[in-house]
């Protein structure tokens, strides 16, 4: 039906078992299509309604649907989507609400799960597949960087490619109660707003 095509089109041809009611396809039919080789099952409870290697969009949707409701692409994968990562992230990074543990009983191959109490605030309002906002993506990457130098590189990339501004990053940082490199980040963003965008210039 038109609705089915709409749902599958919006999710790059990937569907979760929990959406079987929306598709008016029983779980048994889904399983049969996998057994007959017409569909593939990339993760438990997730079905790819075509055969062959999935495009990146389909891979991302499959991982998100496996991670469950309110899951969003984040960190390196969100940077890739926002166009300031230097390459495609090897693992797919996903953030879920803090009270959810989608990988508690079984690791999700190729997926890194992060948990956050503020995911509903940091989620981009319209992007699909769902993704963290540019500013929160940068701050998430700074927060997990092994050194501030590496975190600072993410700031330079996002600002250098004009994906956000120092002012917007400062505003987003102000909404975070805890932040690992707060002083260093505020200092760097103060310098960035004056046009200093690389370690060489510093």
Residue pairs with C-beta under 8 A, 6 or more apart in sequence:
1 24
3 22
4 23
4 24
4 25
7 15
7 19
7 22
7 23
8 14
8 15
8 23
8 49
10 128
11 61
11 65
11 129
12 54
12 55
12 57
12 58
12 60
12 61
13 48
13 49
13 50
13 54
13 58
14 42
14 46
14 47
14 48
14 49
14 54
14 58
14 61
14 62
14 65
15 23
15 30
15 46
15 47
15 49
15 65
16 45
16 46
16 47
16 65
16 66
17 27
17 30
17 45
17 46
17 47
18 45
19 65
20 26
20 27
20 30
30 39
30 47
33 39
33 47
33 49
34 40
34 41
34 47
37 51
38 51
39 47
39 48
39 49
39 50
39 51
40 47
40 48
40 50
40 51
41 47
41 48
42 48
42 54
42 59
42 62
42 66
43 62
43 63
43 65
43 66
43 108
43 109
44 66
44 106
45 65
45 66
46 62
46 65
46 66
48 54
48 58
48 62
54 62
56 88
57 129
59 92
60 73
60 77
60 92
60 129
61 129
63 92
63 94
63 108
63 110
63 111
64 71
64 72
64 73
64 94
64 129
64 130
66 102
66 108
66 111
67 94
67 96
67 102
67 108
67 111
67 113
68 96
68 100
68 102
70 96
70 97
70 100
70 119
70 120
70 123
71 94
71 95
71 96
71 102
71 130
72 78
72 94
72 95
72 119
72 123
72 124
72 130
72 131
72 132
73 81
73 92
73 93
73 94
73 129
73 130
73 131
73 132
74 93
74 94
74 95
74 114
74 131
74 132
74 136
74 137
74 140
75 89
75 93
75 95
75 112
75 114
75 132
75 137
75 140
75 141
75 144
76 85
76 89
76 91
76 93
76 141
77 89
77 91
77 92
77 93
77 94
78 93
78 131
78 132
78 137
78 140
79 85
79 89
79 137
79 138
79 141
79 154
79 157
79 158
80 87
80 88
80 89
81 127
81 129
81 131
82 131
82 134
82 137
82 158
82 163
83 161
83 163
84 134
84 154
84 157
84 158
84 160
84 161
84 163
85 157
86 157
91 110
91 111
91 112
92 110
92 111
92 112
93 111
93 112
93 114
94 111
94 112
94 113
94 114
95 113
95 114
95 115
95 116
95 119
95 122
95 132
95 140
96 102
96 113
96 114
96 115
96 116
96 119
97 115
97 116
97 117
97 119
97 120
98 115
98 116
98 117
98 119
100 115
101 115
102 108
102 113
103 111
103 113
114 140
116 122
118 175
118 176
119 132
121 175
122 132
122 133
122 136
122 140
123 130
123 131
123 132
123 133
124 130
124 131
124 132
124 133
124 134
131 137
132 140
133 172
134 158
134 163
134 164
134 168
135 164
135 168
135 169
135 171
135 172
136 172
137 158
138 154
138 155
138 158
138 164
138 169
139 169
139 172
139 173
139 176
139 179
139 185
141 151
141 154
142 148
142 151
142 152
142 154
142 155
142 180
142 181
142 185
143 151
143 179
143 180
143 181
145 151
145 154
145 181
148 181
148 184
148 185
149 199
151 181
151 184
151 185
152 184
152 188
152 199
155 169
155 185
155 188
155 189
155 192
156 192
156 197
156 198
156 199
158 164
158 169
159 165
159 166
159 169
159 192
159 197
160 197
160 198
165 193
166 189
166 190
166 192
166 193
167 193
169 185
169 189
170 186
170 189
173 179
173 182
173 185
173 186
173 189
179 185
191 202
196 202
